[in-house]
């Protein structure tokens, strides 16, 4: 069926308008892209601040790499009004696990600010098993209070940080960075360590066992000197507040005030409810 003259005329008019709109869009796109490369908005200063042991030059290098190139092959990424803030923050955290937070912001037409904060060591992760390794024989790794392994640690004297042993989740073949201990036991152990330090003494190490039980080895105690080096065995359903309360009462009963001559204590077994056993 042949199109009428009027229909053909409308189609030509529609195609002409569409062509003009497309041409205008392309020209505008390219023009704005060109404007985005104007030196007036070009970033040439990157301010790096914050508490960090990661070298400023390394962080600045990550930022500079993210500013290279263009969006859609046209718009400059190093434009102070268009710079990829989220990409910069993600790249720094991805490349430097020790960094916990990054805040990137506009300062002026030539300057952006990068403020970093790093993870604080809470404890050491030293392997899956106490018998298989030690802080002297194998490397330990810093773990923060949020249960993330983030950097290899130097060798410390005993008692500086609590040593933690157990299987990480997930496990990586080459490096433990980015891994963590099972979350629920970790939070319980954090609470337990805090209460132990306040009411009993200083823990040295904690072993997370496969069956969910724990073994906590004491470093020292001013209140109960006999606890130095003692292993305290606890069940999987241990409640920190109750455990510390029961332990304190049991120690006072086993070693009354004024006790000076006591046998060498090896372990305390708290896995059987209200019954607490002392091993000599």
Steps between C-alpha positions, in 0.01 A plus 500: 500500500655829392541772761316820440691817429396645836628192685832510317533867585435432871760221498758725336427769756530247788832365367630853456411587861650172630819565303524852635444381859760225462751740345435755777544231766826376353636852459398592855650178634832561328499869587437436869765229490744752364403750768560234767867489393542874560795569730278714720349181653801271470606333827870551561517477881404201714504562875547181704439527875403282794668254737663246274820298473426441133731739308325809364675446167336157466153636569559793266610256228168313528309828468702612200434170326124540554515849349647378172287475188145607424139408563342368180824588318410870528464647853821550700526294821749752642240777493443631852124503441484151350777300671408138596470537878356153565750326271789668683371399844436141392841465335691622804317263735537212254874549453580580864294280737660678795298810404157491665334816369566747218330835448563673168366852450524810282719783635525741206513490122850349505504310830335196658543369855554138601461427872588147609470315829657162565392195690627472856650167611282324753661156513729266306392204291785249513375190319246222527654322795720596796705181480570552130643848527610775732572870477869422475480215245242634257359843407202646675254743346320800640126461547284805578207531739262433211655155449695570181856384432668801337880486520796286602631581846857522628608279789374630835579403856236282664203692633515803271207369295275202560593219262208327330512159336236332286379445147424813303193549286534504207841343461735626230796295376760778491413771753259535793445873435130571475400185688338474842433262786144368550300809586288385796789340694717804427247739653466276806876481539529880474248535781673229701844660463365837614341349810801281576734801491271689735429229756755215464820578311662532158434228239791388282335297224169351391449184297175464302440125479314324218224379734424857610683477832773742607829480683620822658856516633573759767803727486492650848273599787571735788201367691573132437873445428444124471319558168816586305525256206180320601269372224129565558270272300154631414192363323349624176199653679716697741348834610788738581336674797400172665830332418709772667271509803512122545876488442569767760284322759662162428855640528422664834358174628794291374760751617369677814639838597842468655595190302871511423606141452303350218568231246576604144168551325495368140142553382147594600217315326171691481325290236265320736254760619523586868776244559844653458806276510855606591785298353838491680 
